[in-house]
Amino acid sequence: MSQDSRYYAPPGLDPYVIANAVAVLFGARSHEDWSEDSIYFKDGAAFTTDDSGSLGLTGVNWVNKSSRLFSWMHSTSFFKGSPYGLMFSFPGMNPEKVAIVHRLADTFGGVAQFNDCEPESVAWHNFSVFGSLDNDAEYARIVAALHGLRKLTKKDRDDSEQLHAFRLKVNR
């Protein structure tokens, strides 16, 4: 098993919603860049993609002032036999990736999973699933969630590292 941090999105969650949320959490975009009442930024995309993967894999890249973040986006996914929507897999584990994945699950529902080369994985579950972007009320909820996100702080990264280490110790 490889080391990675994974986010399994609820079915129906738009990939732009997830990718734009990661852009804000990572610091590639500011929370002030949102178009009013929209899931999109005022001046275009906050990420680039590389479709060189196979079997529904797409590479997604985010760049902030000092670093780059990469994830594989899987178009369909399963977690413990249950179907999910998109899955974003961030290779490797560090406090920033753990915090991003954990925050995505807290914000949008789905599952955050962390693999550390051990037989058992640690997962947080959150079942506050969003519905379709075609539904006005659900769209408004998603927009509010996105516009409420902020760049991760050092405290966010430190907290996720401590929580992750605690969960790994408990589950071994």
BELJO-V730134 format. One record per pair of residues at least 6 apart in sequence whose ideal C-beta (glycine too) atoms are under 6 Angstrom apart, sorted by the first residue. I is the first residue (numbers start at 1). J is the second residue. D is the distance in Angstrom with one decimal. If there is no record, write none. Layout:
<<I | J | D> <I | J | D>>
This chain:
<<1 | 115 | 5.2> <1 | 117 | 5.6> <3 | 92 | 5.5> <3 | 93 | 4.9> <3 | 115 | 6.0> <3 | 116 | 5.9> <3 | 117 | 5.8> <4 | 89 | 5.4> <4 | 91 | 5.3> <4 | 115 | 5.4> <5 | 90 | 4.6> <5 | 93 | 5.4> <5 | 97 | 4.2> <5 | 98 | 5.5> <5 | 101 | 4.5> <5 | 114 | 5.4> <6 | 89 | 4.9> <6 | 113 | 4.5> <7 | 88 | 4.6> <7 | 101 | 4.7> <7 | 104 | 4.6> <7 | 112 | 5.8> <8 | 77 | 5.4> <8 | 79 | 4.8> <8 | 84 | 4.1> <8 | 87 | 5.1> <8 | 110 | 5.0> <8 | 111 | 4.2> <9 | 18 | 5.9> <9 | 85 | 4.4> <9 | 86 | 4.6> <9 | 110 | 4.8> <10 | 85 | 5.9> <10 | 109 | 4.6> <10 | 110 | 5.0> <10 | 129 | 4.1> <11 | 85 | 4.3> <12 | 132 | 5.6> <13 | 85 | 5.4> <13 | 108 | 5.9> <13 | 130 | 6.0> <14 | 133 | 5.5> <15 | 86 | 5.6> <17 | 39 | 5.3> <17 | 142 | 5.9> <19 | 47 | 4.9> <19 | 60 | 5.9> <20 | 46 | 5.5> <21 | 146 | 5.9> <21 | 149 | 5.8> <22 | 62 | 6.0> <23 | 29 | 4.3> <23 | 46 | 3.4> <23 | 47 | 5.9> <23 | 62 | 5.4> <24 | 31 | 5.4> <24 | 149 | 4.7> <25 | 100 | 5.0> <25 | 103 | 5.8> <25 | 152 | 5.3> <26 | 62 | 5.0> <26 | 64 | 5.8> <26 | 69 | 5.1> <27 | 64 | 4.2> <27 | 151 | 4.4> <28 | 46 | 5.5> <28 | 62 | 4.3> <28 | 63 | 5.9> <28 | 64 | 4.7> <29 | 41 | 6.0> <29 | 46 | 4.4> <31 | 150 | 5.4> <33 | 41 | 4.7> <33 | 42 | 5.8> <34 | 147 | 5.4> <35 | 42 | 5.0> <37 | 143 | 5.8> <39 | 146 | 6.0> <47 | 60 | 5.5> <47 | 62 | 5.1> <48 | 61 | 4.8> <49 | 58 | 5.3> <49 | 60 | 5.6> <50 | 59 | 3.7> <51 | 58 | 5.5> <56 | 75 | 3.7> <57 | 72 | 5.4> <58 | 73 | 4.6> <60 | 71 | 4.9> <60 | 73 | 5.2> <61 | 70 | 5.6> <62 | 69 | 4.5> <71 | 88 | 4.7> <71 | 90 | 4.8> <72 | 89 | 4.6> <73 | 86 | 6.0> <73 | 88 | 5.5> <74 | 87 | 4.2> <77 | 84 | 4.7> <77 | 87 | 3.5> <79 | 111 | 5.1> <90 | 97 | 4.5> <95 | 157 | 3.9> <95 | 160 | 5.5> <95 | 161 | 4.0> <96 | 157 | 5.5> <98 | 160 | 4.3> <98 | 164 | 5.0> <99 | 152 | 5.2> <99 | 156 | 4.9> <99 | 157 | 5.2> <99 | 160 | 3.8> <101 | 112 | 4.4> <102 | 112 | 5.0> <102 | 160 | 5.5> <105 | 112 | 3.9> <105 | 124 | 5.6> <105 | 126 | 4.8> <106 | 126 | 5.9> <107 | 145 | 5.2> <108 | 130 | 5.9> <109 | 126 | 5.1> <109 | 127 | 5.9> <109 | 128 | 4.7> <109 | 129 | 4.3> <111 | 123 | 5.6> <111 | 125 | 5.7> <112 | 124 | 4.6> <113 | 121 | 5.4> <113 | 123 | 4.6> <114 | 122 | 5.0> <115 | 121 | 5.2> <120 | 171 | 5.2> <122 | 167 | 4.3> <122 | 168 | 5.8> <122 | 171 | 5.8> <130 | 138 | 5.8> <130 | 142 | 5.6> <131 | 138 | 3.9> <132 | 138 | 5.9> <133 | 139 | 5.3>>
